[in-house]
């Protein structure tokens, strides 16, 4: 019997289907890691973020939530064009997440064990700069994956 895949891996696989991320990876060779943002000019990472995991209890199971940070290392400088591009990337990513949620195209949790079923993905904090240094900045946004887990 194979080991259950963590939900963070399912969320990363789902995010990689976003044309915005796929295009950047193809154009720049950007890595997309779990819990480890490269120092390269363009890179992606997904990391756990603290939060109460149980939303609602039922006799048959519970609605669970996992909070994640989507991180991106971006090119950064004083030029307005870079600031607009970076802001635009996260605005477009937010739109994509919301559109996927609205049409029910959610992360596949079938390999995550315990018959988990995705219910929604939401953006709980839009993209913003966390740190900046010569030529690059670290930006992040917070996502919440809500899923049902039978008892």
Backbone as a printed PyTorch tensor [residue, N CA C, xyz], in Angstrom:
tensor([[[  0.8410,  -1.1780,   0.0000],
         [  0.0000,   0.0000,   0.0000],
         [  0.8880,   1.2450,   0.0000]],

        [[  0.6010,   2.1740,  -0.8680],
         [  1.4320,   3.3750,  -0.9600],
         [  1.0750,   4.3620,   0.1490]],

        [[  2.0500,   5.1730,   0.4890],
         [  1.8750,   6.1670,   1.5400],
         [  1.0090,   7.3160,   1.0260]],

        [[  0.1580,   7.8430,   1.9150],
         [ -0.7250,   8.9500,   1.5400],
         [  0.0980,  10.2040,   1.2580]],

        [[ -0.3040,  10.9170,   0.2300],
         [  0.3590,  12.1650,  -0.1550],
         [ -0.1830,  13.2910,   0.7340]],

        [[  0.6670,  14.1900,   1.2180],
         [  0.1670,  15.3050,   2.0250],
         [ -0.6610,  16.2730,   1.1780]],

        [[ -1.6120,  16.9420,   1.8140],
         [ -2.4750,  17.8760,   1.0900],
         [ -1.6710,  19.0080,   0.4590]],

        [[ -0.5440,  19.3770,   1.0510],
         [  0.2760,  20.4570,   0.4920],
         [  0.7920,  20.0680,  -0.9020]],

        [[  1.0910,  18.7850,  -1.1020],
         [  1.5590,  18.3240,  -2.4170],
         [  0.4240,  18.3940,  -3.4400]],

        [[ -0.7990,  18.0790,  -3.0170],
         [ -1.9530,  18.1760,  -3.9190],
         [ -2.2260,  19.6300,  -4.2880]],

        [[ -2.0800,  20.5330,  -3.3260],
         [ -2.2970,  21.9510,  -3.6120],
         [ -1.2300,  22.4770,  -4.5730]],

        [[  0.0190,  22.0710,  -4.3700],
         [  1.0860,  22.4950,  -5.2870],
         [  0.8120,  21.9910,  -6.7030]],

        [[  0.4270,  20.7220,  -6.8340],
         [  0.1170,  20.1660,  -8.1580],
         [ -1.0180,  20.9530,  -8.8160]],

        [[ -2.0200,  21.3330,  -8.0430],
         [ -3.1460,  22.1190,  -8.5620],
         [ -2.6800,  23.5020,  -9.0090]],

        [[ -1.8710,  24.1640,  -8.1890],
         [ -1.3610,  25.4940,  -8.5450],
         [ -0.5040,  25.4440,  -9.8110]],

        [[  0.2120,  24.3480, -10.0120],
         [  1.0490,  24.2240, -11.2100],
         [  0.2220,  24.1530, -12.4900]],

        [[ -1.0850,  23.8960, -12.3720],
         [ -1.9550,  23.9030, -13.5510],
         [ -2.3800,  25.3210, -13.9220]],

        [[ -2.0660,  26.2890, -13.1020],
         [ -2.3810,  27.6870, -13.4020],
         [ -1.4890,  28.1450, -14.5580]],

        [[ -2.0740,  28.6190, -15.6530],
         [ -1.2720,  29.0540, -16.8020],
         [ -0.2470,  30.1320, -16.4440]],

        [[ -0.5700,  30.9860, -15.5170],
         [  0.3370,  32.0500, -15.0880],
         [  1.6340,  31.4680, -14.5110]],

        [[  1.4930,  30.4850, -13.6340],
         [  2.6570,  29.8350, -13.0210],
         [  3.3840,  28.9800, -14.0550]],

        [[  2.6260,  28.2060, -14.8280],
         [  3.2370,  27.3480, -15.8540],
         [  4.0430,  28.1700, -16.8540]],

        [[  3.5000,  29.3100, -17.2800],
         [  4.2100,  30.1730, -18.2330],
         [  5.5040,  30.7130, -17.6360]],

        [[  5.4650,  31.1450, -16.3740],
         [  6.6910,  31.6580, -15.7320],
         [  7.7230,  30.5560, -15.5680]],

        [[  7.2630,  29.3550, -15.2080],
         [  8.2070,  28.2480, -15.0610],
         [  8.8570,  27.9120, -16.4000]],

        [[  8.0650,  27.9190, -17.4520],
         [  8.6060,  27.6170, -18.7790],
         [  9.5730,  28.7050, -19.2410]],

        [[  9.2160,  29.9600, -19.0110],
         [ 10.0360,  31.0820, -19.4840],
         [ 11.3250,  31.2510, -18.6870]],

        [[ 11.2610,  31.0000, -17.3730],
         [ 12.4190,  31.2950, -16.5170],
         [ 13.0670,  30.0630, -15.9040]],

        [[ 12.4020,  28.9090, -15.9980],
         [ 12.9150,  27.7140, -15.3330],
         [ 12.7270,  27.7660, -13.8290]],

        [[ 11.7820,  28.5910, -13.3720],
         [ 11.5540,  28.7800, -11.9370],
         [ 11.1710,  27.4720, -11.2540]],

        [[ 11.8120,  27.2030, -10.1320],
         [ 11.4780,  26.0340,  -9.3190],
         [ 10.1880,  26.3120,  -8.5510]],

        [[  9.4540,  25.2530,  -8.2000],
         [  8.2590,  25.3740,  -7.3560],
         [  8.4080,  24.3310,  -6.2590]],

        [[  8.9000,  24.7420,  -5.1300],
         [  9.2360,  23.8450,  -4.0340],
         [  8.1400,  23.8160,  -2.9640]],

        [[  8.2350,  22.8200,  -2.1120],
         [  7.4240,  22.7840,  -0.8990],
         [  8.3470,  23.1940,   0.2370]],

        [[  7.9760,  24.2610,   0.9160],
         [  8.7050,  24.7690,   2.0880],
         [ 10.1740,  25.0530,   1.7850]],

        [[ 10.4320,  25.8590,   0.7920],
         [ 11.7940,  26.2580,   0.4960],
         [ 11.8630,  27.1550,  -0.7150]],

        [[ 11.9300,  28.4430,  -0.5020],
         [ 11.9750,  29.3950,  -1.6060],
         [ 13.4170,  29.6460,  -2.0150]],

        [[ 13.7190,  29.3550,  -3.2770],
         [ 15.0610,  29.6080,  -3.8060],
         [ 15.3770,  31.0960,  -3.7720]],

        [[ 16.6450,  31.4000,  -3.8080],
         [ 17.0950,  32.7900,  -3.8380],
         [ 17.1950,  33.3250,  -5.2600]],

        [[ 16.8090,  32.5070,  -6.2430],
         [ 16.8560,  32.9350,  -7.6360],
         [ 15.8920,  34.0920,  -7.8580]],

        [[ 16.0510,  34.7810,  -8.9790],
         [ 15.2070,  35.9410,  -9.2820],
         [ 13.7300,  35.5690,  -9.3710]],

        [[ 13.4170,  34.4100,  -9.9240],
         [ 12.0270,  33.9650,  -9.9790],
         [ 11.9580,  32.5410,  -9.4510]],

        [[ 11.1480,  32.3290,  -8.4170],
         [ 10.9670,  31.0070,  -7.8230],
         [  9.6390,  30.9970,  -7.0800]],

        [[  9.1120,  29.7830,  -6.8390],
         [  7.8510,  29.6250,  -6.1240],
         [  8.0130,  28.6100,  -5.0040]],

        [[  7.1790,  28.7580,  -3.9750],
         [  7.1430,  27.7930,  -2.8830],
         [  5.7560,  27.8160,  -2.2560]],

        [[  5.3760,  26.7020,  -1.6730],
         [  4.1420,  26.6260,  -0.8880],
         [  4.5320,  26.1090,   0.4900]],

        [[  4.0250,  26.7500,   1.5370],
         [  4.3870,  26.3970,   2.9100],
         [  3.1450,  26.3720,   3.7870]],

        [[  3.2030,  25.5450,   4.8410],
         [  2.1220,  25.5180,   5.8200],
         [  2.0560,  26.8350,   6.5750]],

        [[  0.8490,  27.2130,   6.9630],
         [  0.6240,  28.3990,   7.7780],
         [ -0.2900,  27.9770,   8.9280]],

        [[ -0.0590,  28.4890,  10.1360],
         [ -0.8530,  28.0310,  11.2760],
         [ -2.3270,  28.4130,  11.1690]],

        [[ -3.1540,  27.6080,  11.7850],
         [ -4.5890,  27.8730,  11.8350],
         [ -5.3150,  26.6760,  12.4190]],

        [[ -6.5060,  26.9010,  12.9510],
         [ -7.3310,  25.8290,  13.5030],
         [ -7.7770,  24.9220,  12.3590]],

        [[ -7.4570,  23.6390,  12.4080],
         [ -7.7660,  22.7720,  11.2760],
         [ -9.2300,  22.3310,  11.1790]],

        [[ -9.9780,  22.3380,  12.2840],
         [-11.3500,  21.8370,  12.2630],
         [-12.3230,  23.0010,  12.1620]],

        [[-13.1400,  23.0000,  11.1020],
         [-14.1480,  24.0430,  10.9220],
         [-15.4990,  23.6240,  11.4770]],

        [[-15.9550,  22.4160,  11.1020],
         [-17.2710,  21.9290,  11.5040],
         [-17.1970,  20.4330,  11.7650]],

        [[-17.8600,  19.9800,  12.8340],
         [-17.9300,  18.5510,  13.1610],
         [-19.2840,  17.9930,  12.7320]],

        [[-19.2780,  16.7900,  12.1450],
         [-20.4900,  16.0660,  11.7810],
         [-20.3860,  14.6650,  12.3650]],

        [[-21.4980,  13.9400,  12.4130],
         [-21.4400,  12.5520,  12.8640],
         [-20.5740,  11.7170,  11.9310]],

        [[-20.6210,  12.0390,  10.6450],
         [-19.9050,  11.2420,   9.6450],
         [-18.4680,  11.6990,   9.3930]],

        [[-18.1160,  12.8860,   9.8740],
         [-16.7780,  13.4100,   9.6200],
         [-16.6810,  14.8650,  10.0140]],

        [[-15.7880,  15.5870,   9.3660],
         [-15.6070,  17.0050,   9.7020],
         [-15.1050,  17.7780,   8.4950]],

        [[-15.4730,  19.0530,   8.4620],
         [-14.8940,  19.9670,   7.4850],
         [-13.5960,  20.4870,   8.0770]],

        [[-12.5290,  20.3350,   7.3270],
         [-11.1980,  20.7200,   7.7790],
         [-10.6930,  21.8720,   6.9190]],

        [[ -9.7470,  22.6150,   7.4510],
         [ -9.1220,  23.6880,   6.6770],
         [ -7.6280,  23.6620,   6.9230]],

        [[ -6.8810,  23.8740,   5.8650],
         [ -5.4240,  24.0200,   5.9620],
         [ -5.0740,  25.3550,   5.3390]],

        [[ -4.2880,  26.1300,   6.0630],
         [ -3.8200,  27.4170,   5.5610],
         [ -2.4130,  27.2490,   5.0060]],

        [[ -2.1820,  27.8980,   3.8740],
         [ -0.8810,  27.8200,   3.2190],
         [ -0.4350,  29.2030,   2.7830]],

        [[  0.8690,  29.3740,   2.7180],
         [  1.4460,  30.5730,   2.1240],
         [  1.9850,  30.1920,   0.7550]],

        [[  1.5710,  30.9200,  -0.2650],
         [  2.1720,  30.7980,  -1.5860],
         [  3.2200,  31.8980,  -1.6560]],

        [[  4.4720,  31.5170,  -1.8490],
         [  5.5840,  32.4620,  -1.8740],
         [  6.1680,  32.5450,  -3.2730]],

        [[  6.6390,  33.7260,  -3.6020],
         [  7.2990,  33.9070,  -4.8870],
         [  8.4730,  34.8610,  -4.7260]],

        [[  9.6040,  34.4530,  -5.2660],
         [ 10.7530,  35.3530,  -5.3680],
         [ 10.6020,  36.0260,  -6.7200]],

        [[ 10.5930,  37.3630,  -6.7220],
         [ 10.3340,  38.1270,  -7.9400],
         [ 11.4560,  39.1220,  -8.1800]],

        [[ 11.6190,  39.4880,  -9.4270],
         [ 12.5510,  40.5610,  -9.7680],
         [ 12.0070,  41.8480,  -9.1510]],

        [[ 12.9020,  42.6720,  -8.6130],
         [ 12.4530,  43.8600,  -7.8860],
         [ 13.4360,  45.0000,  -8.0980]],

        [[ 12.9150,  46.1830,  -8.1690],
         [ 13.7520,  47.3710,  -8.3050],
         [ 12.9040,  48.6150,  -8.1690]],

        [[ 13.5160,  49.7500,  -8.4200],
         [ 12.8160,  51.0180,  -8.2650],
         [ 11.9040,  51.3460,  -9.4440]],

        [[ 12.0440,  50.6370, -10.5410],
         [ 11.2280,  50.9110, -11.7270],
         [  9.7690,  50.5290, -11.4710]],

        [[  8.8740,  51.4440, -11.8060],
         [  7.4450,  51.1920, -11.6200],
         [  6.9680,  49.9710, -12.3880]],

        [[  7.5770,  49.7060, -13.5300],
         [  7.1410,  48.5890, -14.3560],
         [  7.2670,  47.2630, -13.5970]],

        [[  8.3130,  47.0800, -12.8020],
         [  8.4840,  45.8550, -12.0170],
         [  7.4240,  45.7560, -10.9290]],

        [[  7.1430,  46.8540, -10.2630],
         [  6.1280,  46.8700,  -9.2140],
         [  4.7650,  46.5120,  -9.7850]],

        [[  4.4440,  47.0850, -10.9340],
         [  3.1640,  46.8040, -11.5900],
         [  3.0970,  45.3370, -12.0180]],

        [[  4.1870,  44.8050, -12.5760],
         [  4.2160,  43.4010, -12.9930],
         [  4.0070,  42.4740, -11.7970]],

        [[  4.7010,  42.7450, -10.7010],
         [  4.5900,  41.9000,  -9.5160],
         [  3.1850,  41.9410,  -8.9340]],

        [[  2.6350,  43.1290,  -8.8260],
         [  1.2720,  43.2780,  -8.3200],
         [  0.2840,  42.5890,  -9.2550]],

        [[  0.4890,  42.7590, -10.5530],
         [ -0.3820,  42.1390, -11.5450],
         [ -0.3500,  40.6240, -11.4880]],

        [[  0.8330,  40.0510, -11.2390],
         [  0.9490,  38.5980, -11.1320],
         [  0.0300,  38.0780, -10.0340]],

        [[  0.0950,  38.6810,  -8.8520],
         [ -0.7150,  38.1980,  -7.7330],
         [ -2.2010,  38.4980,  -7.9300]],

        [[ -2.5200,  39.5920,  -8.5900],
         [ -3.9220,  39.8940,  -8.8950],
         [ -4.4900,  38.8410,  -9.8470]],

        [[ -3.7160,  38.4920, -10.8810],
         [ -4.1560,  37.4670, -11.8320],
         [ -4.2340,  36.0880, -11.1750]],

        [[ -3.2910,  35.7880, -10.2780],
         [ -3.3210,  34.5060,  -9.5730],
         [ -4.5600,  34.4270,  -8.6800]],

        [[ -4.8820,  35.5080,  -7.9970],
         [ -6.0960,  35.5500,  -7.1750],
         [ -7.3260,  35.2930,  -8.0380]],

        [[ -7.4060,  35.9570,  -9.1850],
         [ -8.5390,  35.7640, -10.0970],
         [ -8.6390,  34.3050, -10.5380]],

        [[ -7.4950,  33.6830, -10.8340],
         [ -7.4840,  32.2880, -11.2720],
         [ -7.9870,  31.3700, -10.1580]],

        [[ -7.4880,  31.5610,  -8.9350],
         [ -7.9170,  30.7300,  -7.8020],
         [ -9.4270,  30.8500,  -7.6120]],

        [[ -9.9400,  32.0720,  -7.6220],
         [-11.3750,  32.2850,  -7.4260],
         [-12.1940,  31.6580,  -8.5550]],

        [[-11.7260,  31.7850,  -9.7960],
         [-12.4370,  31.2000, -10.9350],
         [-12.4470,  29.6730, -10.8510]],

        [[-11.3160,  29.0720, -10.4690],
         [-11.2440,  27.6170, -10.3360],
         [-12.1790,  27.1390,  -9.2330]],

        [[-12.2190,  27.8900,  -8.1340],
         [-13.1110,  27.5530,  -7.0330],
         [-14.5690,  27.6210,  -7.4960]],

        [[-14.9070,  28.6930,  -8.2080],
         [-16.2900,  28.8930,  -8.6630],
         [-16.7700,  27.7860,  -9.5980]],

        [[-15.8660,  27.2620, -10.4340],
         [-16.2810,  26.2070, -11.3700],
         [-16.0420,  24.8010, -10.8130]],

        [[-15.5830,  24.7080,  -9.5660],
         [-15.4150,  23.4080,  -8.9220],
         [-14.1740,  22.6440,  -9.3390]],

        [[-13.2190,  23.3280,  -9.9850],
         [-11.9490,  22.6840, -10.3440],
         [-11.0050,  22.8700,  -9.1590]],

        [[-10.9760,  21.8660,  -8.2820],
         [-10.2630,  21.9640,  -7.0060],
         [ -9.1380,  20.9350,  -6.9400]],

        [[ -8.2310,  21.0840,  -5.9680],
         [ -7.1480,  20.1060,  -5.8260],
         [ -7.6880,  18.6810,  -5.6530]],

        [[ -7.0100,  17.7420,  -6.2860],
         [ -7.3730,  16.3280,  -6.2020],
         [ -6.7420,  15.7420,  -4.9410]],

        [[ -7.5780,  15.4020,  -3.9800],
         [ -7.0880,  14.8630,  -2.7110],
         [ -7.2210,  13.3460,  -2.6470]],

        [[ -7.4830,  12.6990,  -3.7740],
         [ -7.7180,  11.2520,  -3.7860],
         [ -6.5080,  10.4490,  -3.3070]],

        [[ -5.3080,  10.9960,  -3.4420],
         [ -4.1020,  10.2860,  -2.9970],
         [ -3.6580,  10.7240,  -1.6040]],

        [[ -4.4690,  11.5500,  -0.9470],
         [ -4.0890,  12.0990,   0.3610],
         [ -4.6140,  11.2720,   1.5320]],

        [[ -5.2380,  10.1440,   1.2680],
         [ -5.7010,   9.2570,   2.3220],
         [ -6.9830,   9.7260,   2.9900]],

        [[ -7.6090,   8.8100,   3.7130],
         [ -8.8100,   9.0770,   4.5140],
         [ -9.9730,   9.6240,   3.7020]],

        [[-10.0040,   9.3790,   2.3970],
         [-11.1180,   9.7920,   1.5200],
         [-11.4340,  11.2790,   1.6010]],

        [[-10.4020,  12.1000,   1.7100],
         [-10.5950,  13.5550,   1.7640],
         [-11.1760,  14.0490,   0.4500]],

        [[-12.0580,  15.0620,   0.5510],
         [-12.6860,  15.6530,  -0.6280],
         [-12.5750,  17.1690,  -0.5460]],

        [[-11.9870,  17.7820,  -1.5590],
         [-11.8770,  19.2450,  -1.6020],
         [-13.2620,  19.8770,  -1.6360]],

        [[-13.4310,  20.9340,  -0.8510],
         [-14.6740,  21.7050,  -0.8530],
         [-14.4740,  23.0850,  -1.4630]],

        [[-13.3190,  23.7010,  -1.1730],
         [-13.0510,  25.0360,  -1.7200],
         [-11.5870,  25.4050,  -1.5170]],

        [[-11.1540,  26.3700,  -2.3090],
         [ -9.8680,  27.0360,  -2.1050],
         [-10.1710,  28.5190,  -2.1250]],

        [[ -9.6910,  29.2300,  -1.1230],
         [ -9.9390,  30.6700,  -1.0580],
         [ -8.6350,  31.4210,  -0.8190]],

        [[ -8.6400,  32.6760,  -1.2050],
         [ -7.5090,  33.5690,  -0.9560],
         [ -7.8580,  34.3570,   0.2990]],

        [[ -7.0700,  34.1890,   1.3530],
         [ -7.3640,  34.8770,   2.6120],
         [ -6.4850,  36.1000,   2.8270]],

        [[ -5.4660,  36.2550,   2.0060],
         [ -4.6120,  37.4400,   2.0400],
         [ -3.9990,  37.6070,   0.6570]],

        [[ -4.1870,  38.7760,   0.0550],
         [ -3.6650,  39.0090,  -1.2890],
         [ -2.1490,  39.1640,  -1.2590]],

        [[ -1.5300,  39.1380,  -2.4300],
         [ -0.0800,  39.1930,  -2.5360],
         [  0.5160,  40.5130,  -2.0880]],

        [[  1.6070,  40.4250,  -1.3360],
         [  2.3180,  41.6100,  -0.8720],
         [  3.7920,  41.2760,  -0.6740]],

        [[  4.6170,  42.3170,  -0.6680],
         [  6.0620,  42.1500,  -0.4770],
         [  6.3530,  41.9360,   1.0030]],

        [[  7.1110,  40.8880,   1.3030],
         [  7.5150,  40.5950,   2.6750],
         [  8.9160,  41.1320,   2.9310]],

        [[  9.8370,  40.8380,   2.0320],
         [ 11.2100,  41.3320,   2.1450],
         [ 11.7220,  41.6750,   0.7530]],

        [[ 12.6900,  42.5710,   0.7230],
         [ 13.3280,  42.8980,  -0.5540],
         [ 14.8160,  43.0850,  -0.3290]],

        [[ 15.5700,  42.7710,  -1.3690],
         [ 17.0190,  42.9660,  -1.3410],
         [ 17.4400,  43.3460,  -2.7530]],

        [[ 18.7030,  43.4660,  -2.9670],
         [ 19.2230,  43.9040,  -4.2640],
         [ 18.6920,  43.0430,  -5.4020]],

        [[ 17.7990,  43.6010,  -6.1920],
         [ 17.3340,  42.9460,  -7.3980],
         [ 16.1760,  41.9840,  -7.2610]],

        [[ 15.7820,  41.6050,  -6.0280],
         [ 14.6600,  40.6740,  -5.8890],
         [ 13.8690,  40.9630,  -4.6180]],

        [[ 12.6530,  40.4400,  -4.5900],
         [ 11.8200,  40.5660,  -3.3940],
         [ 11.0940,  39.2470,  -3.1680]],

        [[ 10.6800,  39.0460,  -1.9360],
         [  9.8760,  37.8800,  -1.5700],
         [  8.4510,  38.3760,  -1.3680]],

        [[  7.5350,  37.8130,  -2.1510],
         [  6.1230,  38.1730,  -2.0360],
         [  5.3540,  36.9340,  -1.5990]],

        [[  4.2300,  37.1660,  -0.9420],
         [  3.4250,  36.0290,  -0.5200],
         [  1.9460,  36.3710,  -0.5140]],

        [[  1.1320,  35.3320,  -0.5940],
         [ -0.3050,  35.4450,  -0.4040],
         [ -0.7320,  34.2190,   0.3860]],

        [[ -1.8410,  34.3270,   1.1080],
         [ -2.3080,  33.2050,   1.9090],
         [ -3.5160,  32.5630,   1.2490]],

        [[ -3.4870,  31.2300,   1.2220],
         [ -4.5660,  30.4300,   0.6560],
         [ -5.1320,  29.5200,   1.7330]],

        [[ -6.4150,  29.2010,   1.6030],
         [ -7.0420,  28.2370,   2.5120],
         [ -7.7010,  27.1440,   1.6800]],

        [[ -7.3060,  25.9090,   1.9570],
         [ -7.9240,  24.7340,   1.3520],
         [ -8.8970,  24.1600,   2.3760]],

        [[-10.1690,  24.0970,   2.0110],
         [-11.1860,  23.5060,   2.8770],
         [-11.5870,  22.1680,   2.2690]],

        [[-11.6330,  21.1330,   3.1170],
         [-11.9650,  19.8050,   2.6190],
         [-12.7610,  19.0290,   3.6620]],

        [[-13.4830,  18.0210,   3.1870],
         [-14.2370,  17.1350,   4.0620],
         [-13.3970,  15.8930,   4.3130]],

        [[-13.3580,  15.4670,   5.5790],
         [-12.6270,  14.2510,   5.9460],
         [-13.5560,  13.3460,   6.7500]],

        [[-13.9270,  12.1900,   6.1860],
         [-14.7870,  11.2620,   6.9280],
         [-14.0820,  10.7510,   8.1830]],

        [[-14.8780,  10.3080,   9.1320],
         [-14.3040,   9.7360,  10.3720],
         [-13.7250,   8.3670,  10.1000]]])
